[in-house]
């Protein structure tokens, strides 16, 4: 039995995605809520259910059991919030788009000169992957992503909220943004329902703090989790990995 991944690469997060770039080592089947896209070499190395998946790009739908069978020196793994606006298109898309990859290594094709060394490059890599899957995001780049004032205002919202239950005027005041800009941002730029975004934001905030030196209790408190176990359970449910396992995946690349 293979252990959980012990990869060493780079991690970066966006409003509805978490990107890993680096080597891929074998690990046994597991499942999680996030949709996962694995970009690797052309020889099959991803197993979904009982089947090895052909093609250099594999889409793993939410809650599907999957694992890595063989090592790859360089791969990309994108975890996508199941409620993101690209979710329905990924669930319906052909998970093995072999016709568009050419003869070159698909990771190099997608990255080009990018090396995911900063947040903007990671964001561009995610968008190139989705374009290759014919599932581009309807949302643009969230220009205020990781703006502290808005983050703090959103983190105050309870779990399970939806847009209709949010006092936008109060939220805009807390964030220090004009309500018109905030409304457009929520409806068009987040790319997922606000309640799902808040839960994603909490996980990303906690993971970022833990990976940059905070202990788990401090990270959980700062991200408004009631207990450390809530953070661990939420992280495992979403990504199939607990915070310590995510920490072992590599270096954190900060937000824009």
N, C-alpha and C positions, 0 to 999 in steps of 0.2 A: 504493500500500500504506500502510495506516495504522500508525503506531507503536504500541508497547505503551501502555496507558492512562497518562495524565498527569493523572489526576483530582486535585482538591484538596478533601478533606473530612475525615472523622473515621474512625479505625479503633479497634475494640475487640475483644478476644478473650475467649472463655469456654472451658470445659473441652473443647468439641468444635466450636466455631464461631469464625469471624472475620467481623466485620461491618464493611462500609464504608457510610457515609452521606454523600452529596454528589452533585455533578454527574456525569453519565456522558458520556464522549466516545467517538466511534467507535473501534474497534480491530479488527484482523483476527482471523480464526479461530485458536484455539489450544485446547489441551486440558490437563487436569490430573486428579489423583486425587480431589480434593475434589468433593463434590456442590455445585453452585452454584444459588442461588435469586436471581433478579433481579426486583426490584419497581420498576416504572416507570409511565409514563403509559399510557393505553389503546391508543394507536396502536402497532402492532408496531415494535419496534426491536431485538429480539434474534433472531439467526439461529443455529439449531442444525442442524449438517450443512449441507444445501443449502436448508433451508426456513426462512422467516421465521415466527416463532411468534406466533400471535394471543394477545390477552389481556394484562392488565397485570402478571401474575405468571408468570414462566417458571422451570421447574425444569430444570436442565442436569445430567444424570446423569454419574457418574464416567467420565472419558476420552472424553466426547462432544465433538467439535469444535464451537466456538461463538464468536460475536463480537457486538459492538454495531454496529448499522448507522447509527443516527442519535443525535444529541446529545439528552440530557435534562438539564434544569436541576437536577433533584433525583431521585435514585433510591437504592435500597438494594440492596446485594449481600451475600449471606451465603454464605461458604464453610463447608461442614460436613464434618467428618471422615467418610470413607467407611465407617468402622466404628462410627459413632455409632448409638444405638438407633433414631433416627428414619430411618436410611438405608433400610431395607427399605420403609417406608411411603412415603418420597419416591420411591423407584424405581418403586413401583407406582401412585403417585397420578396423577391428571390434571394435567399440567403447566400447564394454562391454565384456572384456575378462574374463568371469566368471570362466572358467575352470582352471585357473592357480592360484587362490587365496587361496585355502585351507580353513581351518576353522578359522584361526587367523585373527585378524584385519589387513587389507591390508596395512595400513600406517605403522604399526609396522613391517610387513613382509618386506616392501621395505626399511625402514630405518635401521632395525636391531639395532645395537648399535649406529647408527648415530643419531644426534639430530640437524643437520643443524646449529650448533653453530659457524661454520666458513665457509669460501668460499669453501674449498676443500670438506667438507662434503655435502654442498649444490650441488656442481657439481656432486658428486657421487650419490646423491639422484636422480637427474634428469636423470642420465644415467641408474640407476636401473629402474626407471619408464619406460623409453623408451625400455629397454630390455624386460620388462614385456609385453609391447605392441607389441613386435616383430618389433620394429622400431628403432634399434640402430643408433646413429649418425655415419656417415662416417668420421667425423672429430675427431681428437684426442683432448686431452686437449691443449688449446692454451697457450703455455708456456709463451708467452709474454702478455697475457691478462692483461690489465691495466698497461702495461709498459708506463710510462708517455711520453717518446719521440715519440713512435709510435702513441699513442693516439693523441698527439698534431698534428702530421703530417697528420693523417687521418681526424681530425676535420677541417683542412684547405681545404679539398676537397669540391667542390660544391655538392649539392644534385643532384641525378640523374646520377652520374658518373658510368661508368662500367669499367671493367678491361682494355679494349682496349683503353680507353681514358686517362689512368693514366700514367704519366711519372714515371715508376718504379725506374729509376736511381735517379731522384730527390727525390722521396718519401723515398727511402732507405737512401739517404744522410741526409734528414731531421730527419729520425728516428734513425740514427746512427747504422744501421744494414747492413750486407752484402746483396747485392741485391739477391744472391741465396737464402739466408734464408728468405728474405722478400717474394720472389716469391712463395716459397714453402708454406709459412705461409698463404698467400692470397689465393692460389689456393686449398690448401688441409686442412688447419686448421680452417679457419674462419667458414666454413660450410654454407655460403650464399654469394650471389654476393656482391661485395665490396660497391656498392652504397647503398644497403639495410643495410649492416653492418654499414656504416657511419651514416645513419639515426638512427639505433638502438643505436649506440654508443652515439650520441648526446642526445637521450632521457635518456639513463642510466646515462650519466654524469650529466645531469641537475637534475634528480631525486635524485641521490646520494648527490649532493651538497645541494639541498633543504632539504633533510632529515637529513643532518648533520649540519644544522645551517644557510645556506645561505638563503636570501630572494629570491622570485621568479624572480625578475629582474636580480639579480646577477647570479642566476643559469642559466637563459636563455642566458645571455651574455657569460658566460663561456663556454657554450655548443654551441655557435655560432648560436643561434636562433636570428632572427632579432628583434622580439618583444616577450614580455611575452605571449601574446595571441597565438603566433605560438607554443610555448612550450605547453601551455594548450590544444590547439586543437590537436596537435600531440600526446600527452599523452592520451587524451580521445579517439582519433581514434584508437590507438594501443591497449590500455588496457581496455577501457570502463570506466576509472576512471581518474579524473584530478589529478594533483600533490598533492593537499591538501587531497583528498580522499586516495591516495596511502600513504601519510604520516600517516594517521590514521590506516593503516593496521599493523603497528608495528615497530620493531627495524630493522635498516639497518645493514646487515653483509657485511663488506668491501671485496674488491677483493683480489685475491691471492697475 
